[in-house]
Amino acid sequence: MQYRDVIFAMVALALTSVALAGVVYTDAYSQAAKAEVSGVRALTLVASGDQACDPATMWSSNQSGTVRQ
């Protein structure tokens, strides 16, 4: 019984790893990660006090979803 549990756990871990790798290499995941990074950067700048909340210097996104400064 114990061996069956170990085998089941290893198969589940392998399948989960393959599924996660499949999600990470999609374009949707890449775009979401880029948007999150730009948001975290802007939040960090404001929270640290290095930069005032000036809309001209903050990151924003246009209608196409691309990030510009």
Secondary structure, DSSP 8 states (H G I E B T S, - for coil): -HHHHHHHHHHHHHHHHHHHHHHHTSHHHHHHHHHHHHHHHHHHHHHHTSS---TTTS-EE-TTS-EE-
